[in-house]
Amino acid sequence: MNPIDTILQNFDLVILDGALATELERRGADLNDPLWSARLLLEQPDLIRQVHADYFRAGADCAISASYQATFPGFARRGLGVQAASELMRRSVRLACEARDEVWATVDHTGRPRPLVAASIGPYGAFLHDGSEYRGDYTISDADLLAFHRPRMAVLSDAGADLLALETIPSFREARLLLHLLEEFPQTWAWVSFSARDGQHISDGTPFATCVAQVAQHPQVVAVGVNCTAPEYVADLLRAARAATSKPLVAYPNSGEVYDPASHAWCGVAPVSDYAEEARMWYAAGANILGGCCRTTPDHIRAIAEWARASHDRV
């Protein structure tokens, strides 16, 4: 059964977690590595579990696993073979499930569905580690792109997650190929979320409404939307998406701070209260699934959850 629809039959909103990698960094982890957060699957898995647990305690209805940058070629660069890499991908899901079960056994369930775990599948550009997940300007062929994604999807679709998060997708071509692969795993559900360059276009320049209209037709897609994008673009993107589909819409943008690639630092200030207020606007614009991406924290998710559970549908 579609896990997102199962929640939305009883609640008006699914609350996602917030950032994983930048939250790990905030807690002292060194992610200056091509594997990014996947590095800690090797070195500090307990810290990943702790972050997942803190998001569940903050009110998240769904955790996204630490597999965004976990790929067979990426692990191979570390000298890890197929079996070891597969185990690390499975570990990413297991850590989130363990955190979910631990927290669910101790928290008040009032106004909450039993939380989900989504296994993250990031774009090819994340493996390249050159910023192309925000451009989508790949030179790789369709056949090679399919070959890159297929083995990871095979492992993660069978790792015990409730669904896949095909996230931060910058390219309409890559989204179509991922959905082609998804058909090889017919019992697997997924959401698709794009990175966007403005309020109307995904990162490769394709109109967002075009992407949504086509992706939402896929029977295994439970939701479509946007993530890892500046908050100021999200309401316009959601309005365009809602005009193109009646399927649930997902939005988990960045905090509002801006990343400076020259200094490798985040700039600006993004108060939690402002983010929570914007989240209400995204809900009004049509989003049924809300959370946070880079630089959001458990406090951001707690603020969304407190607002959502104060509404009549969460009492």
Helices and strands as residue ranges (DSSP letters): H 3-8, E 14-15, H 21-26, G 36-38, H 39-43, H 45-58, E 62-64, H 72-76, H 82-104, E 116-121, H 124-128, G 132-134, H 142-156, E 163-169, H 172-182, E 190-194, H 208-215, E 221-227, G 231-233, H 234-244, E 249-252, E 258-260, E 265-267, H 272-284, E 289-290, H 298-310, G 312-314
